[in-house]
Amino acid sequence: MIALLKNFHSSPTSTLSRLLKIYQENRLIWYLAFITISIGIFSRFSFLGQIPTVFSHDEMGYIINAQSVALTGLGRYGDWSPTSLTPVEPTLAELPTLLIAPFLYLPFSKEINVRLPFVIMSLTLPLIIGWLATTITKSKKIGWFSAGLALVNPWIWQNGRMAFDIPISLWFYSLGTVIYLSQRGAKKLLALPIFFLGFYCYQGYKPLLPLVAIALGLFDLWQTGLINSKNLNPLRTKFLPNLGLIIFGIGLFSFYFFFQFSRQLNSQDKLSAQLLTPNSQIVTNAVNIDRRLALTTPFNAIFLNKYSQFTKEATGKFLQVLGWRELFFEISASSSSFSVWNHGMFYILDIILILIGGYALVKNRQSAILSFILIMMAIGTVPSVINQNAWLFFRSSFMFPFLIILAGAGLNEIFSTHKLIFKLVVFGYLIQVINFGFIYFVRYPVFGSENIYFSPRLVAEYLNRTAPNQKVVIFETEPEFAFRSYIFYNNLFSHLNAQEIQRKFKTQNYNFGQIEFLNCLPSDFSPQPKTTYIFSTEIGYCPNQMNLKLDLASQFKPGDLPIYIKSIKDSGTNYKIYSDTVCQDQSNLATFINPNSLRDFNFNQLSNQEFCQTWLAKDLSL
């Protein structure tokens, strides 16, 4: 830079000419960089407080605990400490709550505050992927192309606007990987605390750490030329960091498994229900069916047993993970209904780029690099292979950065050999990015507002609009999630009542002021005057009266007709509201829900009348 300034001082015209020449030679790249960065920033910050329209169960778990930690230093039950390195809840990880908590002090809306750390990570993860691509392939162009593809990648895009633990762990694991490979000597050990943080951010990535450590150690030995080296001195000096990484990875996982996980009884129950083993019920049932549908021979025990069936199931999971449909076309809506499930995690053009990228590495005599990338991708499939539910959207996400690097290598190969084809590919890619943007900002707010997430939010908003002294009883099959939603969306967690709310969570006494959440209907239920009742359509009588038939209409006066909270997707009823005090004129209500603009999802801008006419429905007989 100093030399450039001296040259500029001595000959500014020639310096400007050289800069102009550099710009003209790479004008297309500069344009692409500007467009990609603009899309990346727009896609992360636009309507951040409104899209996604809701937080799912896991997100809400982290959010409520983060609010509790920000206010009291403890989790929502009042007994979890962030320094304990134990799961904040049996189904959640240890550290994401601690990451979210500081952002809750920012002066933005609660939704934006929660999502900001994930936005930051989704904007910096492409830089990490680009850095990793450059480090692995020794090509800056592949690094920049990989970073650009990652910035507009559909999976990274949408996870940058949600509050799940998986992207956090992926960010740390990716950063630890590139720091380890890019540094030399003792500086490699700077990656260890990064891996440590990633290890405690997502339960599904914990089995990956020893495998990643071994793969990185061996690849680094190959990169530095120590494998098959006859010189023992560099072997002694450069081998130690790799050995340290492997010991760290295996040691941390062993420490967790034998000393931490063994004490987490609730987490053990969850894992045993999900983990795929030869003794899993799904494996046992399949073996029994196969034996029943086979002739009796001496070979049945050899070919039809739980170990052969387990191998079959695990192989099927592996092939499912590598399935192109879910990666590039459409995600499984049944397991990822909170996501943009009608689009793949990559673009269709990525298929071509990935294949070309693999070919380019082989052509350029970088087969060892391709092998390393494929090994890291195979390691990324492990969480899906060992689980009964593959759940590709999250559990196999560790392989996504390496797929992006292959695509970056493919794009670089096209750029280096066929400029016209490169322009056509870029144009086609831009069309696909715009299409995903349309799906995300126009369609996703509607079809992504799933019943199990969005309807409880509508209940929370309805409760927020009731008079402070209005008694409301909600019969809900998931009262804890409904209570979490009510507390969060209405900003009820504060320094004044933090300990009181913690006690309510701990005792499962879900009430706040005049609002009460119950998980079943008592057999002697009788409506009380001046009380509003909200019934989930899945509610039933309490367990000891399950044989009774629920008939709500007979419990209320003939003229007391309910209003409904319905599904956006199919207008199915999710909740019935009796003795309503918010939408008193039911004649103005529609018979189905049909939001027309993004403003309809911004409840703060809606009057009671607008809220009722947009989100609540009347009886068909009216």
PyMOL commands that set and color helices and strands:
alter all, ss='L'
color gray80, all
select helices_A, chain A and resi 2-10+12-25+27-45+57-72+82-84+96-105+110-137+140-151+154-159+166-182+185-199+203-205+208-223+232-263+265-274+281-292+300-303+306-321+324-328+349-363+367-380+382-385+392-395+397-417+419-447+451-464+479-489+498-507+543-545+553-555+586-588+598-601+603-605+608-615
alter helices_A, ss='H'
color red, helices_A
select strands_A, chain A and resi 471-475+511-512+515-518+531-536+563-566+573-578
alter strands_A, ss='S'
color yellow, strands_A
deselect
rebuild
show_as cartoon
